């Protein structure tokens, strides 16, 4: 009898892990289209005014600042007795529906802006509710790492699938019809997500015990309460660290148009072909990152990796295509390892059963997106993308200042 209960519990969490894969597969695919291929569509095909597009992005990305409000709503209000489950289901379905509408609105900037805003509302709610579920149902660091591994698997496949569709379907990069077919075919990704969302389980595993390492962490976590007297000092430092740690998003929007212009259509298509295998690199990087977490402190690893990534960004400005591709994939590997360590590092913030502290810190990642992605779009009409690489490297390294001030 005991064994059957354990098997049932394990099967429930296997379903959750599969759900995490599909949730972040869709989540990442949508943002690959938005941040990698829509810029080519807007800048090189439709010749959209970058200043107007930047303003629309500022308005749409402002929704990301509401992450703490979403976390408070999810913490406070239950739906049919569940704290997280139905928020995940409803936001997942709504995101899928709006993404379909978005694909038919790119020729109208106003409509695109409205649907982009709705995309951010639903995707932020989906991300907040999913990670709140992980915090609630994963009382040990080991369980959190396992959940984040499956998130990264989904994220990795989601990052690769749009590149596969591009390689297979796009024959004329300047044809509107080709891009329409690409977006319509991307809707096939939504089908498995819609089927698996209702199966998500919210029950906490009975056999899990809170690890002593988690209880004795620098945040003084004990019985779901943060008791460390220095928490008020650590909290703003962590927020500043997260803000600058994701500031390199400043060059993401003009990045693909830059590659197309600098290296030509043949090299650009070859680069896209290589990106099909990006998910393998991502999964390998996650495995390496998980291994390194066991061997060293996340803070120490982050302090080494961030300056290295900054150097790679600067080298982007002077290397040929072959070295550029090599450096790009090295940088991607280091970024995945860094982001995994950052996620584990900040996920310890939970007080009296509420996840608001974690989401308040994570909101500064959204603030970085809100500030730096539209800013990069605006600046791309004034300065070169090479200059944005250098600016991104400098901003990224600023994150080390608040991180260094956090004493363990």
Secondary structure in CASP SS format (residue, H / E / C, confidence):
PFRMAT SS
TARGET T0000
AUTHOR 0000-0000-0000
METHOD secondary structure of the structure
MODEL  1
X C 1.00
X H 1.00
X H 1.00
X H 1.00
X H 1.00
X H 1.00
X H 1.00
X H 1.00
X H 1.00
X H 1.00
X H 1.00
X H 1.00
X H 1.00
X H 1.00
X H 1.00
X H 1.00
X H 1.00
X H 1.00
X H 1.00
X H 1.00
X H 1.00
X H 1.00
X H 1.00
X H 1.00
X H 1.00
X H 1.00
X H 1.00
X H 1.00
X H 1.00
X H 1.00
X H 1.00
X H 1.00
X H 1.00
X H 1.00
X H 1.00
X H 1.00
X H 1.00
X H 1.00
X H 1.00
X H 1.00
X H 1.00
X H 1.00
X H 1.00
X H 1.00
X H 1.00
X C 1.00
X C 1.00
X C 1.00
X C 1.00
X H 1.00
X H 1.00
X H 1.00
X H 1.00
X H 1.00
X H 1.00
X H 1.00
X H 1.00
X H 1.00
X H 1.00
X H 1.00
X H 1.00
X H 1.00
X H 1.00
X H 1.00
X H 1.00
X H 1.00
X H 1.00
X H 1.00
X H 1.00
X H 1.00
X H 1.00
X H 1.00
X H 1.00
X H 1.00
X H 1.00
X H 1.00
X C 1.00
X C 1.00
X E 1.00
X C 1.00
X C 1.00
X E 1.00
X C 1.00
X C 1.00
X H 1.00
X H 1.00
X H 1.00
X H 1.00
X H 1.00
X H 1.00
X H 1.00
X H 1.00
X H 1.00
X H 1.00
X H 1.00
X H 1.00
X H 1.00
X H 1.00
X H 1.00
X H 1.00
X H 1.00
X H 1.00
X C 1.00
X C 1.00
X C 1.00
X C 1.00
X C 1.00
X C 1.00
X H 1.00
X H 1.00
X H 1.00
X H 1.00
X H 1.00
X H 1.00
X H 1.00
X H 1.00
X H 1.00
X H 1.00
X H 1.00
X H 1.00
X H 1.00
X H 1.00
X H 1.00
X H 1.00
X H 1.00
X H 1.00
X H 1.00
X H 1.00
X H 1.00
X H 1.00
X H 1.00
X H 1.00
X H 1.00
X H 1.00
X H 1.00
X H 1.00
X H 1.00
X C 1.00
X C 1.00
X C 1.00
X H 1.00
X H 1.00
X H 1.00
X H 1.00
X H 1.00
X H 1.00
X H 1.00
X H 1.00
X H 1.00
X H 1.00
X H 1.00
X H 1.00
X H 1.00
X H 1.00
X H 1.00
X H 1.00
X H 1.00
X H 1.00
X H 1.00
X H 1.00
X H 1.00
X H 1.00
X H 1.00
X H 1.00
X H 1.00
X H 1.00
X H 1.00
X H 1.00
X H 1.00
X C 1.00
X C 1.00
X C 1.00
X C 1.00
X C 1.00
X C 1.00
X H 1.00
X H 1.00
X H 1.00
X H 1.00
X H 1.00
X H 1.00
X H 1.00
X H 1.00
X H 1.00
X H 1.00
X H 1.00
X H 1.00
X H 1.00
X H 1.00
X H 1.00
X H 1.00
X H 1.00
X H 1.00
X H 1.00
X H 1.00
X H 1.00
X H 1.00
X H 1.00
X H 1.00
X C 1.00
X C 1.00
X C 1.00
X C 1.00
X C 1.00
X C 1.00
X C 1.00
X C 1.00
X C 1.00
X C 1.00
X C 1.00
X C 1.00
X H 1.00
X H 1.00
X H 1.00
X H 1.00
X C 1.00
X C 1.00
X C 1.00
X C 1.00
X C 1.00
X E 1.00
X E 1.00
X C 1.00
X C 1.00
X E 1.00
X E 1.00
X C 1.00
X C 1.00
X C 1.00
X C 1.00
X H 1.00
X H 1.00
X H 1.00
X H 1.00
X H 1.00
X H 1.00
X H 1.00
X H 1.00
X H 1.00
X H 1.00
X H 1.00
X H 1.00
X H 1.00
X H 1.00
X H 1.00
X C 1.00
X H 1.00
X H 1.00
X H 1.00
X H 1.00
X H 1.00
X C 1.00
X C 1.00
X C 1.00
X H 1.00
X H 1.00
X H 1.00
X H 1.00
X H 1.00
X H 1.00
X H 1.00
X H 1.00
X H 1.00
X H 1.00
X H 1.00
X H 1.00
X H 1.00
X H 1.00
X H 1.00
X H 1.00
X H 1.00
X H 1.00
X H 1.00
X H 1.00
X H 1.00
X C 1.00
X C 1.00
X H 1.00
X H 1.00
X H 1.00
X H 1.00
X H 1.00
X H 1.00
X H 1.00
X H 1.00
X H 1.00
X H 1.00
X H 1.00
X H 1.00
X H 1.00
X H 1.00
X H 1.00
X H 1.00
X H 1.00
X H 1.00
X C 1.00
X C 1.00
X H 1.00
X H 1.00
X H 1.00
X H 1.00
X H 1.00
X H 1.00
X H 1.00
X H 1.00
X H 1.00
X H 1.00
X H 1.00
X H 1.00
X H 1.00
X H 1.00
X H 1.00
X H 1.00
X H 1.00
X H 1.00
X C 1.00
X C 1.00
X C 1.00
X C 1.00
X C 1.00
X H 1.00
X H 1.00
X H 1.00
X H 1.00
X H 1.00
X H 1.00
X H 1.00
X H 1.00
X H 1.00
X H 1.00
X H 1.00
X H 1.00
X H 1.00
X H 1.00
X H 1.00
X H 1.00
X H 1.00
X H 1.00
X H 1.00
X H 1.00
X H 1.00
X H 1.00
X H 1.00
X H 1.00
X H 1.00
X H 1.00
X C 1.00
X C 1.00
X C 1.00
X C 1.00
X E 1.00
X C 1.00
X C 1.00
X E 1.00
X C 1.00
X H 1.00
X H 1.00
X H 1.00
X H 1.00
X H 1.00
X H 1.00
X H 1.00
X H 1.00
X H 1.00
X H 1.00
X H 1.00
X H 1.00
X H 1.00
X H 1.00
X H 1.00
X H 1.00
X H 1.00
X H 1.00
X H 1.00
X H 1.00
X H 1.00
X H 1.00
X H 1.00
X H 1.00
X C 1.00
X C 1.00
X C 1.00
X C 1.00
X C 1.00
X H 1.00
X H 1.00
X H 1.00
X H 1.00
X H 1.00
X H 1.00
X H 1.00
X H 1.00
X H 1.00
X H 1.00
X H 1.00
X H 1.00
X H 1.00
X H 1.00
X H 1.00
X H 1.00
X H 1.00
X H 1.00
X H 1.00
X H 1.00
X H 1.00
X C 1.00
X C 1.00
X C 1.00
END
